[in-house]
Amino acid sequence: MSDTHFGFQTVDESQKAGRVRGVFDSVASKYDVMNDLMSMGLHRAWKAYTVAVANLREGQSVLDIAGGTGDLARAFAKKVGPRGTVVHTDINEAMLRQGRDRLLDEGLVLPTAICDGETLPFATGTFDLVSVAFGLRNMTHKDKALAEMNRVLKPGARLLVLEFSKVAQPLAKAYDWYSFKVLPRIGELVARDGESYRYLAESIRMHPGQAELKTMMKAAGFGHVDVHNLSAGVVALHVGIKC
């Protein structure tokens, strides 16, 4: 087997999925609270921007990969209406359960499935939109996952990848201080798990930056890719159009 990254550590590929699963099992119950705290609420604006760029119409079909606690799935469902379909998926059962229960509490019943982004169990050319928010960086074979996302899209349909990226250089030192000194401390105080949030900070640094991810998406079959930098590049929204 080949080696891959788990944060700053080098691990066997066969170990990564299990270790990532352990991180999200640990943080699932506090995930939404921690998102608000560690982003100072900005994750809501990033996701709202993503929904606006999606520009969905009533009756369309959406696949939300690594959908977690369901923020995007909920918003997409409102756009496609009762004639549309939003499939809410995640590889982590604890996260998916949190999201499903939260959606049910709001009276929203969506198709929900445990799903590996690298081997999607859907027919070719099924969806009008595929989204993955803050999940691609945790996948072992990102190239394979992007190719699978391309496969299940209809011709001319779009993939939206919302992910932490490379921050503007003048902010790099302050961002590093926050990521490695403050964030794990918040994780320890709120989620009783500083190490999982240290991994999340490390995984951001190991994820491809804006230009590299754009190149990867084109290699996976997306003919045109736009990059929208948000919050000075702390987060980037990549929009790929299937050829």
HELIX and SHEET records of a PDB file:
HELIX    1   1 GLU A   13  VAL A   27  1                                  15    
HELIX    2   2 ALA A   28  LYS A   30  5                                   3    
HELIX    3   3 TYR A   31  SER A   39  1                                   9    
HELIX    4   4 LEU A   42  ALA A   54  1                                  13    
HELIX    5   5 ASP A   71  VAL A   80  1                                  10    
HELIX    6   6 GLU A   93  ASP A  105  1                                  13    
HELIX    7   7 LEU A  136  ASN A  138  5                                   3    
HELIX    8   8 LYS A  142  VAL A  152  1                                  11    
HELIX    9   9 GLN A  169  LEU A  171  5                                   3    
HELIX   10  10 ALA A  172  TRP A  177  1                                   6    
HELIX   11  11 TYR A  178  VAL A  182  3                                   5    
HELIX   12  12 LEU A  183  ALA A  191  1                                   9    
HELIX   13  13 GLY A  194  MET A  206  1                                  13    
HELIX   14  14 GLN A  210  ALA A  219  1                                  10    
HELIX   15  15 SER A  231  GLY A  233  5                                   3    
SHEET    1   A 2 ASP A   3  PHE A   6  0                                        
SHEET    2   A 2 GLN A   9  ASP A  12 -1                                        
SHEET    1   B 7 THR A 112  ILE A 114  0                                        
SHEET    2   B 7 THR A  85  ASP A  90  1                                        
SHEET    3   B 7 SER A  61  ILE A  65  1                                        
SHEET    4   B 7 PHE A 127  ALA A 133  1                                        
SHEET    5   B 7 LEU A 153  PHE A 164  1                                        
SHEET    6   B 7 VAL A 235  LYS A 242 -1                                        
SHEET    7   B 7 PHE A 222  LEU A 230 -1                                        
END                                                                             
